[in-house]
Amino acid sequence: MLTADQLIDLEDLIVAELERIREESSSNEEERKAIAPDVAIGRLSRLDAMQMQEVAKEAERRREERVSQLELALEQLDSGTYGRCELCGDDIGYERLEVTPEATRCSLCAS
């Protein structure tokens, strides 16, 4: 079972990670913008730019998914259910939560 100090540390970690992700997302907004067809950059350059745009969109989708998972972890912290495996009900180890604070499964069930 997690101690009160561990829960506080994990909450701080989650909040800091959410802030970092949101800052990263806003700084990468330019990469996701569509390429105007009237901009003359050459066919291969346009294809490369379109590919990079898709990569940026996928990265943003993953960031949004992680934000949702971290927000759920904060909700679980508030409700007192954080740190319990969703499958077996055992405690998730503090070390695992330090690395992946949004983890919802213990090491055994995750493998």
N, C-alpha and C positions, 0 to 999 in steps of 0.2 A: 504494500500500500504506500502511496506517495505521501510524504510529509507536507505540512503546510508550506515550509520553505521551498521545497521542490516544486510545489504547485505555483507558487509565486514566481519562481525562476522560469518555469515553463510558460506561464502567462506572459511574462516580459519578453521571452524569446519569440512567442507567437506574434505579439504586437509589433515587435521590431521587424520580423520577417514580412508581415503584412505591409508595413510602411515601405520596406525596401522594394517589394514587388510592385507596389503601386507607383513608386517613384520611377522604377525601371520602365514600367508600362507607359507612363506619360512621356518619358524621354525617347521612347522608340516609336512614337505615334507617326512620325514622318515616314518611316519605312513601310508602313501599311497603306499609305495613300496610293490610289490608283494612278497609273501612268497615262497621261493624256495622249491620245492617238496622234495629235497634231505636233507633238514634240519630236523633232528629228534627231534620233540617236542611233539609227542603224538597226537592221533586223536582229543581228546576234546580240547586240547590246540590249535591245528591247526584250528579247527572250530571257536574257540573263536577269534583267531588272524584274520581269514578271515572276521568274522563279524565286528571286530573293524576296519579293513581295509575299509569295505564298509561304515561304519559310517563316517570315515575320508574322504572318497571320496565324500559323500553327503555333508558334512560340507564344503569341498572345492568348490563344485558346488554352494552352497549358497553364499559363499564368493565371487566367481566370478560374480554371478548375482548382488550382492550388489555393487561390484566395478563398474559394467556397469551402474547401476542406479545412483551412485554417480558421475561418469564421465559425464553422461547425464545432471545431475544437474549443473555441472560446465559449460557445453556447454550452458545451458539455462541462466546461470548467465552472460556469455559473450554476448549472443544474446539479453539479456534484457527481456526474457520471463519467468524467474524463479519466482516462487511464485504465479503462476496463476493456478487455477484448470483446468484440461484438459477437464472436463465435462461441468461445468457451467460457467467457465471463471471468477469467483470471485477470490478474493485474498485468498491465504492460510495463515492462521494465523501464526505470527512469533513464537509463543509458539509451535505450531505443527511442524514447520520446525526446531526448535531447537532440538526437540526430534527425528524427522525423516526427516533429511535434503533432502532425495531423494523423499519425498512425492510429488505426482503429482495431488492429489485430496484434496479438502477442507474437513473439518470434516464432513459436511453434506453429501457430495457425497461419501465419503469413508465408511459411515455406511449403 
